[in-house]
Amino acid sequence: GADAALFLKYMQGYEKFHGDAASLQKRYYDFAVWFFATPFMARLRYEAILNNQNLLPYPVFGLVYGQSKAGKTSFLETLVKMMVGEKTKMNAVDFTRSNIEQLKRTVKGVPIVVDDLTQSRFSAHAVETIKNDEFGRLDGLLQYPAVVISANEDVKAVAPEIVRRTIICRVQAGLKNTELIKSSLVKRVQTRIGTAFYREYLRRMFDRIDAVIDAIRSDDDAGSGWDILALSSAVLAELFAEYAPSPLSSFVRPLTFEDFFGEKITGSHAIKTIRDAWKINPKAFVINKKLNELRYSAGENHWDAVNLKKELPEDLEATRSRECIIMKLDKASEFFGIVFKKKLFG
């Protein structure tokens, strides 16, 4: 019970952050739902391979990125401590595909956390590591750890084949230096939190994991029994309801695979960019109803357009010409939740 209360107290600490603290809390909590379930992923991936099922619902990579002073490192340390009672992490300079794959063969259970990876290292090593869906297949590995990467703002939008395979937690709120120094909550929680809560979580997951394996084997598309993320969020909610003082925080809620990989989630940064631009600079848009076309000029930096295009779903049929992105008007209106109409400029 003490661990549950400490974890919630830690999560409530994000309410003091500047920026969108509520969505930061939700994102971090969602990440924890996946993080705690990672010891089961290798087994489920193996079952999915044997039964010709999709591997995407069982991700073994996580990326926490965004502005600095957002508590990324201490958040990951706290999760690891809840799992194994100590803080462990790998330095970014040691991150190579061969190093990671060697470690995955020896480390059991707890995710390998890589701290502060730069964009160049991410492109050089992480991308090919994440795309290697074959890892563990030939050796029939039933146990290997997930890999979690933390990175600062310089790791920009990620290619679709990475987004599909990775739990992404993009952070856009933080504390000022002075507040960081004053905040002793992290130290207090990390000193006192133990593994009892996580052991109970594991016990309940073990009781129910066979049902998930049965669902994978039965190829039942209609049901959601294969959804390990839904199960993990249900078990956590159950534990918090039992052990933590009520009322429960709003971020503790039922989640499903869709909450992690639905297009609105993977494209949330693109949605925010376009909504802000439409508010602040509608002249950046050219609307052509006849051709069902929306043009958006991302400004002088054509990399902004390159990154934005990567985050857009297929059905927008987006193409890029230098800093300009052209997409289907009707699909774009639906995706961004905007009625694009020519505005009268006074």
C-alpha positions as CSV (number, residue, x, y, z in Angstrom):
1,G,0.0,0.0,0.0
2,A,2.8,2.4,0.9
3,D,4.4,2.0,-2.6
4,A,1.1,2.7,-4.4
5,A,0.6,5.9,-2.4
6,L,4.2,7.0,-3.0
7,F,3.9,6.5,-6.7
8,L,0.7,8.5,-6.9
9,K,2.3,11.2,-4.8
10,Y,5.3,11.3,-7.2
11,M,2.9,11.6,-10.2
12,Q,1.0,14.4,-8.5
13,G,4.3,16.3,-8.3
14,Y,3.9,17.0,-12.0
15,E,1.1,19.4,-11.2
16,K,3.7,22.0,-10.3
17,F,5.2,21.9,-13.8
18,H,4.9,24.7,-16.3
19,G,3.3,23.9,-19.6
20,D,0.6,21.3,-20.1
21,A,1.1,19.5,-16.8
22,A,-2.1,17.4,-17.0
23,S,-1.2,15.9,-20.3
24,L,2.4,15.4,-19.0
25,Q,1.0,13.3,-16.2
26,K,-1.2,11.3,-18.5
27,R,1.7,10.6,-20.9
28,Y,4.0,9.5,-18.1
29,Y,1.4,7.3,-16.6
30,D,0.6,5.7,-19.9
31,F,4.4,5.1,-20.3
32,A,4.4,3.4,-16.9
33,V,1.5,1.1,-18.0
34,W,3.7,-0.2,-20.8
35,F,7.0,-0.1,-18.8
36,F,5.6,-2.4,-16.1
37,A,4.3,-4.8,-18.7
38,T,7.6,-5.1,-20.6
39,P,8.8,-8.4,-19.0
40,F,5.9,-10.2,-20.8
41,M,6.5,-8.7,-24.2
42,A,9.2,-11.2,-25.4
43,R,7.0,-14.2,-24.7
44,L,4.0,-12.6,-26.4
45,R,6.1,-11.6,-29.4
46,Y,7.3,-15.2,-29.7
47,E,3.7,-16.5,-29.6
48,A,2.7,-13.8,-32.2
49,I,5.5,-15.0,-34.5
50,L,4.4,-18.7,-34.1
51,N,0.8,-17.8,-34.9
52,N,1.5,-15.4,-37.8
53,Q,0.2,-12.5,-35.8
54,N,1.2,-8.9,-35.8
55,L,4.1,-7.9,-33.5
56,L,3.1,-4.3,-33.2
57,P,0.9,-4.7,-30.1
58,Y,3.9,-5.9,-28.1
59,P,6.5,-3.1,-28.4
60,V,9.9,-3.6,-26.8
61,F,11.2,0.0,-27.3
62,G,10.2,3.2,-25.6
63,L,11.4,6.7,-26.2
64,V,10.9,9.6,-23.8
65,Y,11.9,12.9,-25.4
66,G,11.3,16.6,-25.2
67,Q,12.4,19.6,-23.3
68,S,15.0,19.3,-20.5
69,K,14.1,19.7,-16.9
70,A,11.0,17.6,-17.5
71,G,12.0,15.0,-15.0
72,K,12.6,12.3,-17.6
73,T,15.6,10.7,-16.0
74,S,14.2,10.6,-12.4
75,F,10.9,9.3,-13.7
76,L,12.6,6.3,-15.4
77,E,14.8,5.8,-12.3
78,T,11.7,5.6,-10.2
79,L,10.0,3.0,-12.4
80,V,13.2,0.9,-12.4
81,K,13.5,1.1,-8.7
82,M,9.9,0.0,-8.3
83,M,10.7,-3.1,-10.4
84,V,14.1,-4.2,-9.0
85,G,14.8,-2.0,-6.0
86,E,17.8,-0.2,-7.5
87,K,18.5,2.4,-10.2
88,T,20.3,1.2,-13.3
89,K,21.0,2.9,-16.6
90,M,23.4,2.8,-19.6
91,N,25.4,5.8,-20.9
92,A,24.5,7.0,-24.3
93,V,28.1,6.6,-25.6
94,D,27.8,2.8,-25.1
95,F,24.6,2.6,-27.2
96,T,25.3,0.5,-30.3
97,R,23.1,-2.1,-31.9
98,S,25.6,-4.9,-31.0
99,N,26.0,-3.7,-27.4
100,I,22.2,-3.5,-26.9
101,E,21.6,-6.9,-28.5
102,Q,24.3,-8.5,-26.3
103,L,22.8,-6.9,-23.2
104,K,19.3,-8.1,-24.2
105,R,20.6,-11.7,-24.1
106,T,22.0,-11.3,-20.5
107,V,19.7,-8.8,-18.7
108,K,16.4,-10.3,-17.5
109,G,13.2,-8.5,-16.8
110,V,13.9,-4.9,-16.2
111,P,14.2,-2.6,-19.2
112,I,17.6,-1.3,-20.3
113,V,17.5,2.5,-19.9
114,V,19.7,4.6,-22.1
115,D,20.1,8.1,-20.8
116,D,20.3,11.3,-23.0
117,L,20.8,9.9,-26.5
118,T,21.6,12.5,-29.1
119,Q,19.9,12.7,-32.5
120,S,23.0,11.6,-34.4
121,R,23.4,8.5,-32.1
122,F,19.7,7.8,-32.4
123,S,19.9,7.9,-36.2
124,A,23.1,5.9,-36.3
125,H,22.3,3.1,-33.8
126,A,18.7,3.2,-32.4
127,V,16.8,3.2,-35.7
128,E,18.3,-0.1,-37.0
129,T,18.0,-1.7,-33.6
130,I,14.3,-0.8,-33.3
131,K,13.6,-2.0,-36.8
132,N,15.1,-5.4,-36.1
133,D,11.9,-7.4,-35.5
134,E,13.8,-10.6,-36.0
135,F,15.7,-10.3,-32.7
136,G,15.3,-13.4,-30.6
137,R,13.3,-15.2,-33.2
138,L,15.8,-17.8,-34.3
139,D,17.0,-18.5,-30.8
140,G,13.5,-18.8,-29.6
141,L,14.2,-16.3,-26.8
142,L,11.2,-16.1,-24.4
143,Q,12.8,-13.5,-22.2
144,Y,14.6,-10.3,-23.0
145,P,14.3,-6.8,-21.7
146,A,12.8,-3.8,-23.4
147,V,15.0,-0.8,-24.3
148,V,14.0,2.7,-23.1
149,I,15.8,5.7,-24.5
150,S,15.6,9.2,-23.0
151,A,16.5,12.1,-25.2
152,N,16.3,15.9,-25.3
153,E,14.5,18.1,-27.7
154,D,17.0,17.5,-30.5
155,V,15.6,14.1,-31.2
156,K,12.9,15.3,-33.6
157,A,9.9,13.6,-35.2
158,V,10.6,10.0,-35.9
159,A,10.0,8.0,-39.1
160,P,6.7,6.1,-39.3
161,E,8.5,2.7,-39.1
162,I,9.9,3.7,-35.8
163,V,6.7,5.3,-34.5
164,R,4.8,2.1,-35.2
165,R,7.3,0.0,-33.1
166,T,7.9,2.4,-30.2
167,I,6.0,3.7,-27.2
168,I,6.7,7.4,-27.5
169,C,6.3,9.8,-24.7
170,R,6.9,13.4,-25.8
171,V,7.2,15.8,-23.0
172,Q,6.4,19.5,-23.2
173,A,6.4,20.8,-19.6
174,G,9.2,21.4,-17.2
175,L,10.5,23.1,-14.0
176,K,12.8,26.1,-13.7
177,N,16.3,25.5,-12.3
178,T,15.4,27.0,-8.9
179,E,12.4,24.8,-8.5
180,L,14.4,21.7,-9.4
181,I,16.8,22.5,-6.6
182,K,13.9,23.0,-4.1
183,S,12.0,19.9,-5.1
184,S,12.9,17.1,-2.7
185,L,9.8,15.0,-3.6
186,V,11.8,12.9,-6.1
187,K,14.5,12.1,-3.6
188,R,11.9,11.3,-0.9
189,V,9.9,9.0,-3.1
190,Q,13.0,7.2,-4.5
191,T,14.4,6.6,-1.1
192,R,11.3,5.2,0.3
193,I,9.6,3.4,-2.6
194,G,10.1,-0.4,-2.7
195,T,9.2,-3.3,-4.9
196,A,6.1,-4.7,-3.0
197,F,3.6,-2.9,-5.3
198,Y,5.3,-4.2,-8.4
199,R,5.5,-7.7,-7.1
200,E,1.8,-7.7,-6.5
201,Y,1.2,-6.3,-10.0
202,L,3.3,-9.2,-11.5
203,R,1.4,-11.8,-9.5
204,R,-1.9,-10.6,-10.9
205,M,-0.5,-10.3,-14.4
206,F,0.9,-13.9,-14.2
207,D,-2.6,-15.0,-13.3
208,R,-4.0,-13.5,-16.4
209,I,-1.3,-13.8,-19.0
210,D,-2.3,-17.2,-20.2
211,A,-5.6,-15.7,-21.4
212,V,-3.7,-13.2,-23.5
213,I,-1.6,-16.1,-25.0
214,D,-4.8,-18.0,-25.8
215,A,-6.2,-15.0,-27.5
216,I,-3.1,-14.7,-29.7
217,R,-3.3,-18.4,-30.6
218,S,-7.0,-18.3,-31.3
219,D,-6.6,-15.5,-33.9
220,D,-9.7,-13.8,-32.6
221,D,-9.6,-10.3,-34.2
222,A,-13.0,-9.4,-32.8
223,G,-12.0,-9.7,-29.2
224,S,-9.3,-7.6,-27.4
225,G,-8.0,-10.4,-25.3
226,W,-4.5,-10.0,-27.0
227,D,-4.2,-6.4,-25.7
228,I,-1.5,-6.6,-23.0
229,L,-1.6,-2.8,-22.6
230,A,-5.3,-2.9,-21.8
231,L,-4.6,-5.7,-19.2
232,S,-1.7,-3.8,-17.7
233,S,-3.8,-0.6,-17.2
234,A,-6.7,-2.7,-15.7
235,V,-4.4,-4.4,-13.2
236,L,-2.7,-1.0,-12.2
237,A,-6.1,0.7,-11.8
238,E,-7.3,-2.3,-9.7
239,L,-4.2,-2.0,-7.4
240,F,-4.5,1.8,-7.0
241,A,-8.2,1.5,-6.2
242,E,-7.4,-1.1,-3.5
243,Y,-4.2,0.4,-2.0
244,A,-4.2,4.1,-2.6
245,P,-6.3,6.8,-0.9
246,S,-9.3,7.8,-3.0
247,P,-10.4,9.7,-5.0
248,L,-8.2,8.3,-7.7
249,S,-6.3,10.7,-9.9
250,S,-7.8,11.2,-13.4
251,F,-4.7,9.9,-15.1
252,V,-5.4,6.4,-13.7
253,R,-7.8,5.2,-16.4
254,P,-8.5,2.2,-18.7
255,L,-6.2,2.3,-21.7
256,T,-6.0,0.1,-24.9
257,F,-3.6,-0.4,-27.7
258,E,-5.4,2.4,-29.6
259,D,-4.4,4.9,-26.8
260,F,-0.8,4.2,-27.7
261,F,-0.8,3.7,-31.4
262,G,-4.0,5.4,-32.8
263,E,-3.2,7.9,-35.5
264,K,-4.3,10.8,-33.2
265,I,-1.7,9.7,-30.7
266,T,1.2,9.1,-33.0
267,G,0.4,12.3,-34.9
268,S,-0.3,14.4,-31.8
269,H,2.7,16.7,-32.4
270,A,1.7,17.3,-36.1
271,I,-1.9,18.1,-34.9
272,K,-0.6,20.6,-32.4
273,T,1.7,22.2,-35.0
274,I,-1.1,22.7,-37.5
275,R,-3.7,23.9,-35.0
276,D,-1.3,26.5,-33.6
277,A,-0.3,27.6,-37.1
278,W,-4.0,27.9,-38.2
279,K,-4.6,30.1,-35.1
280,I,-1.5,32.3,-35.4
281,N,-0.7,32.4,-39.1
282,P,-3.6,31.3,-41.3
283,K,-1.8,32.9,-44.3
284,A,0.5,29.9,-44.3
285,F,-2.4,27.8,-45.7
286,V,-3.8,27.7,-49.2
287,I,-7.2,26.0,-49.5
288,N,-8.4,24.6,-52.8
289,K,-11.9,23.1,-52.5
290,K,-12.2,22.2,-56.2
291,L,-9.0,20.1,-56.1
292,N,-9.7,18.9,-52.5
293,E,-6.2,20.2,-51.6
294,L,-4.7,21.9,-48.6
295,R,-1.3,23.5,-48.8
296,Y,0.7,24.4,-45.7
297,S,3.9,26.3,-45.8
298,A,6.1,25.3,-42.8
299,G,8.3,28.4,-43.1
300,E,11.9,28.8,-44.1
301,N,13.2,25.7,-42.5
302,H,12.4,22.8,-44.8
303,W,13.3,20.3,-42.1
304,D,10.2,21.3,-40.3
305,A,8.2,20.2,-43.3
306,V,10.2,17.0,-43.6
307,N,9.5,16.1,-40.0
308,L,5.9,17.1,-40.1
309,K,5.2,14.9,-43.2
310,K,6.6,11.9,-41.4
311,E,4.0,12.2,-38.7
312,L,1.0,12.4,-41.0
313,P,-1.2,9.3,-41.6
314,E,-1.3,7.7,-45.0
315,D,-4.8,8.7,-45.9
316,L,-3.9,12.4,-46.0
317,E,-1.7,11.4,-49.1
318,A,0.7,14.2,-48.1
319,T,3.5,15.2,-50.5
320,R,6.2,17.7,-49.8
321,S,7.8,20.3,-52.0
322,R,10.6,22.0,-50.1
323,E,9.0,23.8,-47.1
324,C,5.5,23.2,-48.5
325,I,3.2,20.2,-47.6
326,I,0.2,19.4,-49.8
327,M,-2.5,17.1,-48.5
328,K,-6.1,16.1,-49.1
329,L,-8.4,18.8,-47.7
330,D,-11.2,16.6,-46.5
331,K,-9.0,14.1,-44.7
332,A,-6.8,16.9,-43.2
333,S,-9.9,18.6,-41.8
334,E,-10.9,15.3,-40.2
335,F,-7.5,14.5,-38.8
336,F,-6.7,18.0,-37.5
337,G,-10.3,18.7,-36.3
338,I,-10.3,22.0,-38.2
339,V,-12.8,23.4,-40.7
340,F,-10.3,25.0,-43.1
341,K,-12.1,28.0,-44.6
342,K,-10.7,31.0,-46.3
343,K,-10.5,33.8,-43.7
344,L,-11.2,37.4,-44.4
345,F,-8.3,39.5,-43.4
346,G,-9.2,43.0,-42.3
